[in-house]
Amino acid sequence: MAKRYVHKTGKNSQGDITKLCNEGQSWSPRPKVDAISDIENGIHEYWVPWSTGPETKIKVVNGSTGKYLRTDRDTTTRNNLDDLPDC
């Protein structure tokens, strides 16, 4: 299982994460549906190497409108992937 680092995220007009990005990597950008499949099937792990604090693993969450990607970097309930710049 390869560990992939995410530095940016793509977002739609509602702010939902649509893709994971790390410029210069052959896998980037990775659409959300493919990243979810990678994680659920144990193919790849995705991590965010925050500049302030330890790296955080990206996980799949089953929400009311379907599966989505998120991190739990802190004690808030918001998705910290939203804090990454757009790709």
MMTF fields as JSON, N, C-alpha, C and O atoms, coordinates in Angstrom:
{
  "mmtfVersion": "1.0.0",
  "mmtfProducer": "UNKNOWN",
  "numBonds": 347,
  "numAtoms": 348,
  "numGroups": 87,
  "numChains": 1,
  "numModels": 1,
  "chainsPerModel": [1],
  "groupsPerChain": [87],
  "chainIdList": ["A"],
  "bondAtomList": [4, 2, 8, 6, 12, 10, 16, 14, 20, 18, 24, 22, 28, 26, 32, 30, 36, 34, 40, 38, 44, 42, 48, 46, 52, 50, 56, 54, 60, 58, 64, 62, 68, 66, 72, 70, 76, 74, 80, 78, 84, 82, 88, 86, 92, 90, 96, 94, 100, 98, 104, 102, 108, 106, 112, 110, 116, 114, 120, 118, 124, 122, 128, 126, 132, 130, 136, 134, 140, 138, 144, 142, 148, 146, 152, 150, 156, 154, 160, 158, 164, 162, 168, 166, 172, 170, 176, 174, 180, 178, 184, 182, 188, 186, 192, 190, 196, 194, 200, 198, 204, 202, 208, 206, 212, 210, 216, 214, 220, 218, 224, 222, 228, 226, 232, 230, 236, 234, 240, 238, 244, 242, 248, 246, 252, 250, 256, 254, 260, 258, 264, 262, 268, 266, 272, 270, 276, 274, 280, 278, 284, 282, 288, 286, 292, 290, 296, 294, 300, 298, 304, 302, 308, 306, 312, 310, 316, 314, 320, 318, 324, 322, 328, 326, 332, 330, 336, 334, 340, 338, 344, 342],
  "bondOrderList": [1, 1, 1, 1, 1, 1, 1, 1, 1, 1, 1, 1, 1, 1, 1, 1, 1, 1, 1, 1, 1, 1, 1, 1, 1, 1, 1, 1, 1, 1, 1, 1, 1, 1, 1, 1, 1, 1, 1, 1, 1, 1, 1, 1, 1, 1, 1, 1, 1, 1, 1, 1, 1, 1, 1, 1, 1, 1, 1, 1, 1, 1, 1, 1, 1, 1, 1, 1, 1, 1, 1, 1, 1, 1, 1, 1, 1, 1, 1, 1, 1, 1, 1, 1, 1, 1],
  "groupList": [{"groupName": "MET", "atomNameList": ["N", "CA", "C", "O"], "elementList": ["N", "C", "C", "O"], "formalChargeList": [0, 0, 0, 0], "bondAtomList": [1, 0, 2, 1, 3, 2], "bondOrderList": [1, 1, 2], "singleLetterCode": "M", "chemCompType": "L-PEPTIDE LINKING"}, {"groupName": "ALA", "atomNameList": ["N", "CA", "C", "O"], "elementList": ["N", "C", "C", "O"], "formalChargeList": [0, 0, 0, 0], "bondAtomList": [1, 0, 2, 1, 3, 2], "bondOrderList": [1, 1, 2], "singleLetterCode": "A", "chemCompType": "L-PEPTIDE LINKING"}, {"groupName": "LYS", "atomNameList": ["N", "CA", "C", "O"], "elementList": ["N", "C", "C", "O"], "formalChargeList": [0, 0, 0, 0], "bondAtomList": [1, 0, 2, 1, 3, 2], "bondOrderList": [1, 1, 2], "singleLetterCode": "K", "chemCompType": "L-PEPTIDE LINKING"}, {"groupName": "ARG", "atomNameList": ["N", "CA", "C", "O"], "elementList": ["N", "C", "C", "O"], "formalChargeList": [0, 0, 0, 0], "bondAtomList": [1, 0, 2, 1, 3, 2], "bondOrderList": [1, 1, 2], "singleLetterCode": "R", "chemCompType": "L-PEPTIDE LINKING"}, {"groupName": "TYR", "atomNameList": ["N", "CA", "C", "O"], "elementList": ["N", "C", "C", "O"], "formalChargeList": [0, 0, 0, 0], "bondAtomList": [1, 0, 2, 1, 3, 2], "bondOrderList": [1, 1, 2], "singleLetterCode": "Y", "chemCompType": "L-PEPTIDE LINKING"}, {"groupName": "VAL", "atomNameList": ["N", "CA", "C", "O"], "elementList": ["N", "C", "C", "O"], "formalChargeList": [0, 0, 0, 0], "bondAtomList": [1, 0, 2, 1, 3, 2], "bondOrderList": [1, 1, 2], "singleLetterCode": "V", "chemCompType": "L-PEPTIDE LINKING"}, {"groupName": "HIS", "atomNameList": ["N", "CA", "C", "O"], "elementList": ["N", "C", "C", "O"], "formalChargeList": [0, 0, 0, 0], "bondAtomList": [1, 0, 2, 1, 3, 2], "bondOrderList": [1, 1, 2], "singleLetterCode": "H", "chemCompType": "L-PEPTIDE LINKING"}, {"groupName": "THR", "atomNameList": ["N", "CA", "C", "O"], "elementList": ["N", "C", "C", "O"], "formalChargeList": [0, 0, 0, 0], "bondAtomList": [1, 0, 2, 1, 3, 2], "bondOrderList": [1, 1, 2], "singleLetterCode": "T", "chemCompType": "L-PEPTIDE LINKING"}, {"groupName": "GLY", "atomNameList": ["N", "CA", "C", "O"], "elementList": ["N", "C", "C", "O"], "formalChargeList": [0, 0, 0, 0], "bondAtomList": [1, 0, 2, 1, 3, 2], "bondOrderList": [1, 1, 2], "singleLetterCode": "G", "chemCompType": "PEPTIDE LINKING"}, {"groupName": "ASN", "atomNameList": ["N", "CA", "C", "O"], "elementList": ["N", "C", "C", "O"], "formalChargeList": [0, 0, 0, 0], "bondAtomList": [1, 0, 2, 1, 3, 2], "bondOrderList": [1, 1, 2], "singleLetterCode": "N", "chemCompType": "L-PEPTIDE LINKING"}, {"groupName": "SER", "atomNameList": ["N", "CA", "C", "O"], "elementList": ["N", "C", "C", "O"], "formalChargeList": [0, 0, 0, 0], "bondAtomList": [1, 0, 2, 1, 3, 2], "bondOrderList": [1, 1, 2], "singleLetterCode": "S", "chemCompType": "L-PEPTIDE LINKING"}, {"groupName": "GLN", "atomNameList": ["N", "CA", "C", "O"], "elementList": ["N", "C", "C", "O"], "formalChargeList": [0, 0, 0, 0], "bondAtomList": [1, 0, 2, 1, 3, 2], "bondOrderList": [1, 1, 2], "singleLetterCode": "Q", "chemCompType": "L-PEPTIDE LINKING"}, {"groupName": "ASP", "atomNameList": ["N", "CA", "C", "O"], "elementList": ["N", "C", "C", "O"], "formalChargeList": [0, 0, 0, 0], "bondAtomList": [1, 0, 2, 1, 3, 2], "bondOrderList": [1, 1, 2], "singleLetterCode": "D", "chemCompType": "L-PEPTIDE LINKING"}, {"groupName": "ILE", "atomNameList": ["N", "CA", "C", "O"], "elementList": ["N", "C", "C", "O"], "formalChargeList": [0, 0, 0, 0], "bondAtomList": [1, 0, 2, 1, 3, 2], "bondOrderList": [1, 1, 2], "singleLetterCode": "I", "chemCompType": "L-PEPTIDE LINKING"}, {"groupName": "LEU", "atomNameList": ["N", "CA", "C", "O"], "elementList": ["N", "C", "C", "O"], "formalChargeList": [0, 0, 0, 0], "bondAtomList": [1, 0, 2, 1, 3, 2], "bondOrderList": [1, 1, 2], "singleLetterCode": "L", "chemCompType": "L-PEPTIDE LINKING"}, {"groupName": "CYS", "atomNameList": ["N", "CA", "C", "O"], "elementList": ["N", "C", "C", "O"], "formalChargeList": [0, 0, 0, 0], "bondAtomList": [1, 0, 2, 1, 3, 2], "bondOrderList": [1, 1, 2], "singleLetterCode": "C", "chemCompType": "L-PEPTIDE LINKING"}, {"groupName": "GLU", "atomNameList": ["N", "CA", "C", "O"], "elementList": ["N", "C", "C", "O"], "formalChargeList": [0, 0, 0, 0], "bondAtomList": [1, 0, 2, 1, 3, 2], "bondOrderList": [1, 1, 2], "singleLetterCode": "E", "chemCompType": "L-PEPTIDE LINKING"}, {"groupName": "TRP", "atomNameList": ["N", "CA", "C", "O"], "elementList": ["N", "C", "C", "O"], "formalChargeList": [0, 0, 0, 0], "bondAtomList": [1, 0, 2, 1, 3, 2], "bondOrderList": [1, 1, 2], "singleLetterCode": "W", "chemCompType": "L-PEPTIDE LINKING"}, {"groupName": "PRO", "atomNameList": ["N", "CA", "C", "O"], "elementList": ["N", "C", "C", "O"], "formalChargeList": [0, 0, 0, 0], "bondAtomList": [1, 0, 2, 1, 3, 2], "bondOrderList": [1, 1, 2], "singleLetterCode": "P", "chemCompType": "L-PEPTIDE LINKING"}],
  "groupTypeList": [0, 1, 2, 3, 4, 5, 6, 2, 7, 8, 2, 9, 10, 11, 8, 12, 13, 7, 2, 14, 15, 9, 16, 8, 11, 10, 17, 10, 18, 3, 18, 2, 5, 12, 1, 13, 10, 12, 13, 16, 9, 8, 13, 6, 16, 4, 17, 5, 18, 17, 10, 7, 8, 18, 16, 7, 2, 13, 2, 5, 5, 9, 8, 10, 7, 8, 2, 4, 14, 3, 7, 12, 3, 12, 7, 7, 7, 3, 9, 9, 14, 12, 12, 14, 18, 12, 15],
  "groupIdList": [1, 2, 3, 4, 5, 6, 7, 8, 9, 10, 11, 12, 13, 14, 15, 16, 17, 18, 19, 20, 21, 22, 23, 24, 25, 26, 27, 28, 29, 30, 31, 32, 33, 34, 35, 36, 37, 38, 39, 40, 41, 42, 43, 44, 45, 46, 47, 48, 49, 50, 51, 52, 53, 54, 55, 56, 57, 58, 59, 60, 61, 62, 63, 64, 65, 66, 67, 68, 69, 70, 71, 72, 73, 74, 75, 76, 77, 78, 79, 80, 81, 82, 83, 84, 85, 86, 87],
  "secStructList": [7, 3, 3, 3, 3, 7, 7, 3, 3, 3, 3, 7, 6, 6, 7, 7, 3, 3, 3, 3, 3, 7, 6, 6, 7, 6, 6, 7, 1, 3, 3, 2, 2, 2, 2, 2, 2, 2, 2, 2, 6, 6, 1, 3, 3, 3, 3, 3, 7, 7, 1, 1, 1, 7, 7, 3, 3, 7, 3, 3, 3, 3, 3, 6, 6, 3, 3, 3, 3, 3, 7, 7, 7, 1, 1, 1, 1, 1, 7, 4, 4, 4, 4, 1, 7, 5, 7],
  "xCoordList": [0.841, 0.0, 0.886, 1.735, 0.676, 1.467, 0.829, -0.393, 1.677, 1.24, 1.389, 2.49, 0.28, 0.278, -0.005, -0.889, 0.774, 0.591, -0.239, -0.016, -1.191, -2.117, -1.795, -1.754, -1.567, -1.248, -2.359, -2.413, -3.251, -4.347, -5.575, -5.469, -6.748, -7.983, -8.807, -8.79, -9.526, -10.493, -11.837, -12.182, -12.593, -13.887, -14.934, -14.628, -16.171, -17.244, -17.839, -17.33, -18.895, -19.471, -20.082, -20.272, -20.389, -20.904, -19.776, -20.028, -18.529, -17.39, -17.057, -16.172, -17.755, -17.478, -16.17, -15.872, -15.397, -14.134, -14.432, -15.195, -13.828, -14.053, -12.806, -12.897, -11.627, -10.383, -9.27, -9.329, -8.256, -7.063, -5.889, -5.788, -4.991, -3.904, -2.559, -2.477, -1.51, -0.131, 0.626, 1.008, 0.833, 1.456, 2.761, 3.57, 2.949, 4.169, 4.096, 4.999, 3.036, 2.876, 2.051, 1.1, 2.413, 1.733, 0.257, -0.54, -0.119, -1.504, -2.399, -3.62, -1.814, -2.55, -2.979, -2.194, -4.222, -5.238, -5.972, -6.12, -6.423, -7.145, -8.599, -8.875, -9.543, -10.956, -11.406, -10.9, -12.345, -12.85, -13.276, -12.918, -14.028, -14.526, -13.372, -13.464, -12.294, -11.143, -10.359, -9.883, -10.219, -9.534, -10.303, -9.705, -11.626, -12.45, -12.229, -12.066, -12.224, -11.984, -10.594, -10.444, -9.585, -8.213, -8.166, -7.572, -8.793, -8.768, -9.539, -9.034, -10.752, -11.594, -11.022, -11.232, -10.299, -9.722, -8.286, -7.644, -7.778, -6.426, -5.326, -4.233, -5.603, -4.616, -3.645, -2.431, -4.189, -3.376, -3.945, -5.143, -3.07, -3.478, -3.192, -2.231, -4.017, -3.817, -3.632, -4.395, -2.611, -2.246, -2.036, -1.626, -2.322, -2.044, -0.885, -1.003, 0.25, 1.397, 1.273, 1.882, 0.499, 0.244, 1.551, 2.473, 1.618, 2.82, 2.893, 3.97, 1.752, 1.71, 1.075, -0.146, 1.891, 1.368, 1.648, 2.205, 1.25, 1.529, 0.668, -0.39, 1.15, 0.377, -0.898, -0.955, -1.921, -3.228, -3.692, -3.606, -4.183, -4.695, -6.078, -6.912, -6.311, -7.621, -8.439, -7.949, -9.679, -10.539, -11.833, -12.186, -12.534, -13.83, -14.917, -14.87, -15.896, -17.013, -18.302, -18.451, -19.229, -20.547, -21.481, -21.891, -21.814, -22.69, -24.103, -24.394, -24.972, -26.381, -26.578, -27.582, -25.622, -25.723, -24.719, -24.52, -24.091, -23.128, -21.763, -21.589, -20.811, -19.456, -18.691, -18.861, -17.838, -16.982, -15.661, -15.514, -14.699, -13.36, -13.229, -13.748, -12.52, -12.295, -11.081, -10.585, -10.618, -9.59, -10.15, -11.106, -9.558, -9.905, -8.636, -8.054, -8.225, -6.977, -7.112, -6.142, -8.297, -8.502, -9.82, -10.402, -10.284, -11.491, -12.778, -13.854, -12.689, -13.905, -14.552, -13.922, -15.804, -16.514, -16.403, -16.902, -15.757, -15.65, -14.536, -13.654, -14.588, -13.624, -12.396, -12.491, -11.259, -10.04, -9.483, -8.622, -9.95, -9.522, -9.951, -9.342, -10.996, -11.456, -10.395, -10.404, -9.483, -8.455, -7.328, -6.563, -7.219, -6.15, -6.475, -7.643, -5.426, -5.676, -6.294, -6.196, -6.923, -7.548, -6.512, -5.444, -6.872, -6.013, -6.77, -6.228],
  "yCoordList": [-1.176, 0.0, 1.24, 1.415, 2.077, 3.306, 4.434, 4.559, 5.237, 6.405, 7.623, 7.942, 8.297, 9.462, 10.715, 10.731, 11.765, 13.023, 13.994, 14.159, 14.627, 15.562, 16.973, 17.229, 17.894, 19.278, 20.253, 21.376, 19.81, 20.656, 19.789, 18.57, 20.429, 19.711, 20.496, 21.727, 19.765, 20.382, 20.398, 19.454, 21.462, 21.622, 22.058, 22.78, 21.613, 22.067, 23.371, 23.919, 23.867, 25.156, 25.134, 26.191, 23.954, 23.833, 23.644, 23.577, 23.557, 23.371, 21.921, 21.639, 20.985, 19.56, 19.185, 19.686, 18.308, 17.848, 16.963, 16.002, 17.291, 16.525, 15.784, 14.837, 16.227, 15.56, 15.905, 16.901, 15.044, 15.234, 15.502, 14.904, 16.407, 16.799, 16.916, 17.267, 16.605, 16.845, 17.048, 16.088, 18.309, 18.639, 17.886, 17.756, 17.4, 16.682, 15.177, 14.448, 14.706, 13.272, 12.667, 13.286, 11.471, 10.856, 10.562, 10.484, 10.4, 10.067, 11.306, 11.179, 12.472, 13.704, 14.408, 14.5, 14.912, 14.893, 13.55, 12.885, 13.166, 11.909, 12.234, 12.826, 11.851, 12.114, 11.467, 10.415, 12.101, 11.624, 10.157, 9.372, 9.787, 8.409, 7.408, 6.328, 7.754, 6.859, 6.814, 5.751, 7.952, 7.975, 7.153, 6.426, 7.267, 6.466, 4.982, 4.197, 4.6, 3.203, 2.748, 1.653, 3.582, 3.263, 2.975, 1.985, 3.839, 3.701, 2.462, 1.658, 2.305, 1.179, -0.176, -1.172, -0.212, -1.478, -1.689, -2.666, -0.779, -0.918, -0.765, -1.305, -0.035, 0.147, 1.27, 1.115, 2.401, 3.56, 4.211, 4.128, 4.858, 5.735, 7.152, 7.391, 8.087, 9.498, 10.253, 10.068, 11.104, 11.835, 13.302, 13.651, 14.165, 15.593, 15.931, 15.763, 16.412, 16.814, 18.292, 19.157, 18.572, 19.957, 20.659, 20.048, 21.936, 22.709, 22.992, 23.256, 22.937, 23.156, 21.938, 21.868, 20.996, 19.805, 18.544, 18.576, 17.43, 16.131, 15.887, 16.492, 14.988, 14.624, 13.913, 13.306, 14.001, 13.439, 12.534, 12.89, 11.367, 10.409, 10.84, 11.281, 10.707, 10.985, 9.706, 8.624, 9.84, 8.658, 8.848, 9.957, 7.733, 7.733, 7.75, 6.989, 8.627, 8.749, 8.518, 8.996, 7.786, 7.586, 8.664, 8.626, 9.618, 10.713, 10.496, 9.501, 11.42, 11.309, 11.387, 10.903, 11.998, 12.111, 11.22, 11.367, 10.301, 9.396, 9.484, 10.153, 8.808, 8.757, 10.027, 10.61, 10.446, 11.592, 11.415, 10.517, 12.273, 12.221, 13.299, 14.405, 12.967, 13.963, 13.601, 12.475, 14.569, 14.344, 14.783, 15.556, 14.293, 14.725, 15.255, 14.63, 16.411, 17.011, 17.575, 17.601, 18.02, 18.66, 18.188, 17.211, 18.86, 18.419, 18.994, 18.756, 19.752, 20.28, 19.225, 18.225, 19.443, 18.494, 18.858, 18.127, 19.977, 20.371, 19.591, 19.035, 19.558, 18.811, 19.678, 20.697, 19.287, 20.068, 20.055, 20.872, 19.158, 19.176, 20.474, 20.9, 21.103, 22.381, 23.472, 24.454, 23.307, 24.305, 24.294, 25.255, 23.223, 23.137, 24.041, 24.262, 24.56, 25.393, 24.573, 23.346, 25.272, 24.627, 24.15, 24.739, 23.059, 22.562, 22.589, 22.211],
  "zCoordList": [0.0, 0.0, 0.0, 0.874, -0.975, -1.091, -0.28, -0.21, 0.319, 1.082, 0.177, -0.272, -0.088, -0.963, -0.134, 0.722, -0.414, 0.306, -0.522, -1.721, 0.132, -0.498, -0.015, 1.188, -0.966, -0.619, -1.004, -0.502, -1.909, -2.366, -2.598, -2.735, -2.642, -2.947, -3.953, -3.968, -4.791, -5.689, -4.985, -4.274, -5.179, -4.521, -5.541, -6.49, -5.335, -6.221, -5.681, -4.703, -6.295, -5.902, -4.5, -3.898, -3.975, -2.606, -1.589, -0.385, -2.073, -1.184, -0.9, -0.092, -1.554, -1.357, -2.051, -3.135, -1.428, -2.004, -3.213, -3.112, -4.358, -5.588, -6.062, -6.842, -5.579, -5.98, -4.993, -4.272, -4.992, -4.164, -5.086, -6.157, -4.673, -5.57, -4.854, -3.677, -5.617, -5.221, -6.533, -7.202, -6.883, -8.164, -8.365, -7.446, -9.571, -9.912, -9.694, -10.105, -9.053, -8.83, -9.967, -10.447, -10.391, -11.535, -11.248, -12.183, -9.993, -9.644, -9.524, -9.433, -9.524, -9.239, -10.517, -11.461, -10.565, -9.513, -9.477, -10.502, -8.296, -8.104, -7.775, -6.731, -8.657, -8.378, -7.065, -6.672, -6.409, -5.118, -5.178, -4.299, -6.194, -6.297, -6.354, -5.77, -7.047, -7.148, -5.84, -5.443, -5.168, -3.868, -2.843, -2.049, -2.858, -1.938, -2.209, -1.276, -3.471, -3.844, -3.392, -2.849, -3.614, -3.184, -1.687, -1.26, -0.893, 0.568, 1.002, 1.787, 0.499, 0.923, 0.525, 1.217, -0.592, -1.06, -0.593, -0.98, 0.235, 0.782, -0.256, -0.085, -1.329, -2.392, -2.049, -2.183, -1.607, -1.231, 0.02, 0.288, 0.78, 1.865, 1.41, 0.679, 1.836, 1.521, 2.834, 3.782, 2.877, 4.091, 3.766, 2.659, 4.743, 4.609, 5.538, 6.752, 4.982, 5.802, 6.197, 5.568, 7.221, 7.647, 7.995, 8.535, 7.682, 8.018, 9.512, 10.046, 10.185, 11.639, 12.301, 12.443, 12.697, 13.363, 12.587, 11.49, 13.175, 12.544, 11.305, 11.131, 10.455, 9.276, 9.715, 10.785, 8.863, 9.19, 8.063, 6.887, 8.432, 7.454, 6.97, 7.76, 5.666, 5.083, 5.154, 4.833, 5.575, 5.699, 4.93, 4.527, 4.737, 4.059, 5.123, 6.089, 4.933, 5.857, 5.082, 3.957, 5.685, 5.085, 5.612, 6.772, 4.765, 5.15, 4.656, 3.991, 4.979, 4.585, 3.076, 2.552, 2.375, 0.913, 0.186, -1.02, 0.906, 0.29, 0.948, 1.966, 0.358, 0.906, 0.567, -0.505, 1.511, 1.263, 1.986, 2.815, 1.672, 2.259, 3.324, 3.166, 4.431, 5.465, 6.303, 6.258, 7.063, 8.07, 9.405, 9.467, 10.458, 11.811, 12.45, 13.337, 11.985, 12.454, 13.861, 14.618, 14.208, 15.5, 16.105, 15.634, 17.124, 17.83, 17.255, 17.803, 16.155, 15.548, 14.674, 14.328, 14.319, 13.455, 11.984, 11.128, 11.675, 10.272, 9.586, 10.241, 8.279, 7.483, 7.221, 6.536, 7.754, 7.592, 6.163, 5.837, 5.321, 3.917, 3.245, 2.263, 3.77, 3.235, 3.396, 2.655, 4.356, 4.623, 3.592, 3.502, 2.819, 1.817, 0.621, 0.301, -0.038, -1.228, -2.356, -2.384, -3.269, -4.426, -5.438, -5.601, -6.109, -7.193, -8.495, -9.533]
}
